[in-house]
Amino acid sequence: MKTSSIILLLLVVLMSSCKNSQPQKSMGLQKMKYNNKGLVVDLGVGLWAWPLPTDYDGDGDYDLLVICPDKPSNGTYYFENTEGNVKMPVFKAGVRISKAYKNIQASYINDKIRYLIPGKEITNLKEEKYIEIYPEENIHNKANKIRANQWKYCDYNGDDALDLIVSVGDWTDYGWDNAYNKEGVWMNGPLHGYLYLIKNKNTTENPVYEEPELIYAGDSPIDVYGMPSANFADFDKDGDLDIICGEFLDKFTYFENTGNRNQPKYSSGKYLCYSDSIPITMDLEMIVPVAIDWDKDGDCDLIVGQEDGRVAFIENTGKLINNTPRFKAPVFFRQQADDVKFGALVTPYSTDWDNDGDEDLICGNTAGYIGFIENLDGGYPPSWAEPVYLKADNEIIRIQAGYNGSIQGPCEAKWGYTTLSVGDWDNDGLKDIVINSILGDILWYKNIGTGNSPKLAAAKSVGLKLDGKNLKPAWNWWEPEGNNLVTQWRTTPLFYDWNKDGLMDLIMLDNEGFLAFFQRSEQDGKLVLLPADRIFFNENNEPLQLNQKTAGGSGRRKLSLVDWDMDGKPDLLVNSKNVTFLRNISSDDNKVIFKDMGMLAEQILAGHTTSPTTVDWNNNGVPDLLIGAKDGHFYYMENTNSMHTENDNHIPMEEK
């Protein structure tokens, strides 16, 4: 072959190689779908559900409008009821119809719904039109820290003129965090939840309002544990208006009207109970109850939203026990499956949990559960099953702070903020789970089942081999038990065999917020975990402190170690407004330098936090990004560092 022909052939091959090795343009963050026709799951919006039950489409049955006030799913969502007047219809998937309205409340006047926000009435949700109904939006102490400001119409005294009711959540006495004494007793005050009446002394059409006044129960102003969401209705069917309030936590308080329709007088509050002594509680906190005769049987039920975006029906039985209406347990509404969701602030870890050859998801969330979301087909994109809660020792795993487990105080009692890794911790060939949580106490769930059918034992604390005092965050009021590993709360304990010795190490924040290497070692025939070694540095050659804040602002870092840029070295993906890429620019495994390369996408998923993991659903050997977001949904993005070939299964997610 002539030299010129050889050169020409080489040029053709080189050009072809260059063409095939160009990175494909990223399609951006895409919401992960169930891709599972016929599946039914819990109805839910993003973080925090504010329900507005109403016959939105005018077909004679109740639909649900649900407000989600937080990122990234901020909006008003319409869930259509296509099954008619049944107690528990399966709703169609939610459709966003407008922006979110902070503190919105429903008032049911003459069989019509009216929407109020502080000082205003919304006359058109979609077009965002308002009218002013009162000259001030904040009628409470303006110097105080207000976290709820909920307005409703109500003919309070039966004179046919609509008055205004304002529910106020006041956090001033509570402060915020780090207020426990050495015995774990909260030294700040409680949350407060007050009700105000703004009496209308004229007519509904031409209101003239008097000065706001507190509503009393017994000899004291009504004061529940924050966020009252007050509902006025004749719950005991004696012809006058009683009150049911929610709170920031999980219970409901009933105030009986012992006066009459024209001269209300309220008795001291009682919790709504299942029996004489067991209060009705929601599964999670930040509850928003709305009173309405949902099942149209002549009594007022409760429709209740909670922090994870789900909405429940609490049925009024129509019975009175000790002059208090008796309700049934909450039952969550269901919807046709669309976007995959697991609570709020979901923390996914991708792994083949059931050993069937595809990548499943094991996830934590704010409620403290650990969920298994099964990949049903290994396709691209995959089809997913409904999340199920994992059990340990035959009990559903749920970590909760309780009264004094959260550094931010007792108002966070029902939160758990589980974050986790999956891997073979004890070298027995089975995948285990290690978690961190709101407590900062690192726990290990040993797999005592099989590879195809995992089964978890009760949690054990992960212990350290100590040479001196066991360290803890300076603001923890409690001491670690024995050699138990305790670090900053809500930060991922990463499984990673860093030194490639066949043993799973831990990479995570230490007690002062520095990223640290906790080496695993075999000593005297036993596996031990060595104390933190700060081998990670930033590009200024400073130890890599991923969080310098203290107390409630500490921890909170969600991490993933992966060779993102495909250069042979593990990089770090860290939670941010989406996910930040810290590139490994070192060559020494004993001193690792990370360079901040900025966020991997433009879309803002959080003002709070996200949680990254990596997946390879298209089976091209390149790690792609999956982000668990604040709204409990998952967001996928292909890795633009990948060198795709013509044979790559490169199908846009939405085309399946």
Order of alpha helices (4+ residues) and beta strands (2+ residues): alpha-beta-beta-beta-beta-beta-beta-beta-beta-beta-beta-beta-beta-beta-beta-beta-beta-beta-beta-beta-beta-beta-beta-beta-beta-beta-beta-beta-beta-beta-beta-beta-beta-beta-beta-beta-beta-beta-beta-beta-beta-beta-beta-beta-beta-beta-beta-beta-beta-beta-beta-beta
